[in-house]
């Protein structure tokens, strides 16, 4: 018993050291793993035009997609797109289903508790949308009305602050804007650029109501502890800001530069 008692603490210490070493390697080896695999996977909803959406040929395209391709190229690897429902996209990242989220995700204090974010690759704001024929002149007049927002976004909180009578959740903004156009909901809150794109598309009889409710930093999300990957992507994004690539892609998809404040 004395021998067992003496050796057990040593075995426990060795086991703990091995576990800590493994965790340390895992945290610092994300970039090496991606380089070795020759590919990086980024998740997005696939239903957020003009940022990420399926075109008439059923091809995933948009501003986010082009940014992801360029980031992957500058890392020296192939881009693997993953589309998934927004409501579970962070849990998918944390479980290891993909390497990052590059799908117009806003940085928030709540999200920062569970994932890390890169520096912003564009800036946006929360915009209220209503039907062209709606009588409202300001968002504050929508108290008690029915709002439509995408599940898992920060826009539900905006609707509640405006005193929404009901907040209905949808898979993506294709659905929210259709519901607004059909009169199922009284208002939609979405990204301002998405709203501008929807108005310009001519597909909906809708308009923007008032100025953006707030501004947002849009960035790439990564798992906690994957600091080498985060640092490398930040360096890539900084270079894309500096050489005008992000601004060029923004103008391609949005006819405006949303990559600076």
C-alpha positions in Angstrom: 0.0 0.0 0.0 2.9 2.3 0.7 4.3 1.8 -2.7 1.0 2.4 -4.4 0.5 5.5 -2.3 3.9 6.9 -3.3 3.6 6.2 -7.0 0.0 7.3 -7.6 0.7 11.1 -7.2 3.5 10.8 -9.7 1.3 9.0 -12.2 -1.3 11.6 -11.8 1.2 14.4 -12.3 2.5 12.7 -15.4 -1.0 12.2 -16.8 -1.9 15.8 -16.0 1.3 17.0 -17.8 0.5 15.0 -20.8 -3.1 16.3 -21.0 -1.9 19.9 -20.6 0.7 19.3 -23.3 -1.9 17.9 -25.6 -4.3 20.8 -25.0 -1.5 23.2 -25.6 -0.6 21.6 -28.9 -4.2 21.6 -29.9 -4.6 25.3 -29.1 -1.5 26.3 -31.0 -1.6 23.8 -33.9 -4.8 24.8 -35.7 -2.9 26.7 -38.4 -0.5 23.8 -38.9 -3.3 21.4 -39.2 -5.0 23.5 -41.8 -1.8 23.9 -43.8 -1.2 20.2 -43.6 -4.7 19.4 -44.8 -4.4 22.0 -47.6 -7.8 23.4 -46.9 -9.8 25.6 -44.6 -13.6 25.4 -44.1 -15.7 28.5 -43.4 -19.4 28.3 -42.4 -22.2 30.7 -43.5 -25.9 30.5 -43.8 -26.2 30.6 -47.6 -29.3 32.7 -47.3 -28.0 36.2 -46.8 -27.8 38.1 -50.1 -25.6 39.8 -51.3 -23.2 38.4 -48.7 -23.7 34.7 -49.1 -26.4 33.1 -51.1 -27.2 30.6 -53.9 -27.6 32.1 -57.3 -29.9 30.9 -60.1 -27.3 28.2 -61.0 -27.4 27.0 -57.4 -23.8 28.2 -56.8 -22.8 29.7 -53.5 -21.7 33.2 -54.1 -21.5 36.7 -52.6 -19.2 39.1 -50.8 -18.5 36.7 -47.9 -17.7 33.9 -50.3 -15.2 36.0 -52.2 -13.6 37.2 -49.0 -13.3 33.6 -47.8 -11.7 32.5 -51.1 -9.2 35.2 -50.9 -8.3 34.5 -47.2 -7.8 30.8 -48.0 -5.7 31.7 -51.1 -3.4 33.9 -49.0 -3.1 31.2 -46.4 -2.0 28.9 -49.2 -4.9 26.5 -48.9 -8.2 25.7 -50.6 -11.5 27.1 -49.4 -14.2 24.6 -48.4 -17.6 26.3 -48.0 -20.1 25.0 -45.5 -23.7 26.2 -45.3 -25.7 25.6 -42.1 -28.6 27.1 -40.2 -27.6 30.3 -38.4 -29.2 29.2 -35.1 -26.6 26.5 -34.6 -23.6 27.9 -36.4 -21.6 28.7 -33.3 -22.1 25.3 -31.8 -21.0 23.7 -35.0 -17.8 25.7 -34.8 -17.2 24.8 -31.2 -17.8 21.1 -32.0 -15.2 21.1 -34.8 -17.5 20.8 -37.8 -15.6 23.6 -39.6 -12.6 25.8 -39.0 -14.3 29.2 -38.8 -17.4 31.3 -39.5 -17.1 33.8 -42.2 -20.7 34.7 -42.8 -21.4 38.3 -41.8 -21.3 37.5 -38.0 -21.4 40.6 -35.8 -19.1 40.8 -32.8 -21.1 40.8 -29.5 -20.1 40.5 -25.8 -22.2 37.2 -25.6 -20.5 35.6 -28.6 -17.1 36.7 -27.3 -17.7 34.5 -24.3 -17.6 31.3 -26.4 -15.6 32.2 -29.5 -12.8 34.5 -30.6 -13.2 37.0 -33.4 -10.7 38.4 -36.0 -10.4 42.1 -36.7 -13.5 43.4 -38.6 -13.6 42.9 -42.4 -16.6 45.2 -42.8 -18.9 47.4 -40.8 -22.7 47.5 -40.8 -25.8 48.4 -38.8 -29.2 47.1 -37.8 -31.9 48.4 -40.2 -35.7 48.4 -39.9 -37.6 47.5 -43.1 -41.3 48.0 -43.7 -43.7 47.8 -46.7 -43.7 50.7 -49.1 -47.3 51.3 -48.2 -46.8 51.2 -44.5 -47.8 54.5 -42.7 -44.8 54.5 -40.3 -42.3 57.4 -40.3 -40.0 56.2 -37.5 -39.1 52.8 -35.9 -40.6 53.9 -32.6 -44.0 53.8 -34.1 -43.8 50.0 -34.4 -44.4 49.3 -30.7 -46.7 46.3 -30.4 -46.2 45.2 -34.0 -45.0 41.9 -35.4 -41.3 41.7 -36.3 -39.5 39.1 -38.4 -35.8 38.4 -37.8 -33.4 35.6 -38.5 -32.9 33.0 -35.7 -29.7 33.5 -33.8 -29.1 37.1 -34.9 -28.8 40.1 -32.6 -31.8 41.7 -34.3 -34.3 40.0 -32.0 -33.0 42.2 -29.2 -33.4 45.3 -31.3 -37.1 44.3 -31.9 -37.7 43.8 -28.2 -36.1 47.2 -27.4 -38.6 48.8 -29.9 -41.5 47.2 -28.0 -42.4 44.5 -30.5 -45.7 42.7 -29.8 -44.2 39.6 -31.3 -40.9 38.5 -32.7 -41.1 35.7 -35.3 -37.9 33.8 -36.1 -36.9 32.6 -39.6 -34.2 30.6 -41.2 -32.8 33.4 -43.3 -33.6 36.9 -44.7 -35.0 35.5 -47.9 -37.9 34.3 -45.7 -38.1 37.4 -43.6 -38.3 39.7 -46.5 -40.9 37.5 -48.3 -43.0 37.5 -45.2 -42.8 41.3 -45.0 -43.6 41.7 -48.6 -46.7 39.4 -48.2 -47.9 41.3 -45.1 -47.3 38.4 -42.7 -45.1 40.6 -40.5 -45.2 44.4 -40.0 -41.4 44.9 -40.0 -38.1 43.2 -40.4 -34.8 44.1 -38.9 -31.7 43.0 -40.9 -28.3 44.3 -41.9 -28.6 47.7 -43.6 -26.8 46.5 -46.7 -29.1 43.5 -47.0 -32.0 46.0 -46.9 -30.5 48.2 -49.5 -29.8 45.2 -51.8 -33.4 44.0 -51.3 -34.9 47.4 -52.2 -32.6 47.7 -55.3 -33.4 44.2 -56.5 -37.0 45.2 -57.3 -38.3 41.9 -55.9 -40.0 43.4 -52.9 -42.3 46.4 -52.3 -40.4 47.4 -49.2 -38.4 50.4 -47.9 -36.0 51.3 -45.1 -37.5 53.0 -42.1 -35.2 55.5 -40.4 -31.5 55.4 -39.8 -29.6 52.2 -38.6 -30.5 51.4 -35.0 -26.8 50.7 -34.2 -23.5 49.9 -35.8 -21.8 46.5 -35.9 -18.3 45.1 -36.4 -18.4 42.1 -38.7 -15.6 39.6 -38.3 -14.5 36.0 -38.6 -15.2 33.6 -35.7 -12.8 31.0 -34.5 -12.6 28.5 -31.6 -11.2 29.7 -28.3 -7.5 28.9 -28.0 -6.7 28.7 -31.8 -4.5 31.8 -31.5 -2.0 31.0 -34.2 -4.8 30.7 -36.8 -6.5 33.9 -35.5 -3.2 35.8 -35.7 -2.5 34.6 -39.3 -6.0 35.5 -40.5 -5.7 38.9 -38.9 -2.5 39.5 -40.8 -4.3 38.4 -44.0 -7.2 40.7 -43.4 -4.9 43.6 -42.6 -3.2 43.1 -46.0 -6.5 42.9 -47.8 -7.6 46.2 -46.2 -4.2 47.8 -47.0 -4.0 46.7 -50.7 -7.7 47.5 -51.4 -8.9 44.0 -52.0 -11.7 44.2 -49.4 -12.8 47.6 -50.7 -12.8 46.2 -54.3 -14.9 43.2 -53.4 -17.3 45.4 -51.4 -17.8 47.7 -54.4 -18.3 44.6 -56.7 -21.2 43.3 -54.6 -22.6 46.4 -52.9 -21.6 49.4 -55.1 -20.2 50.9 -52.0 -17.2 50.5 -49.6 -18.4 49.1 -46.3 -14.9 48.0 -45.2 -14.1 51.3 -43.5 -16.1 53.1 -40.8 
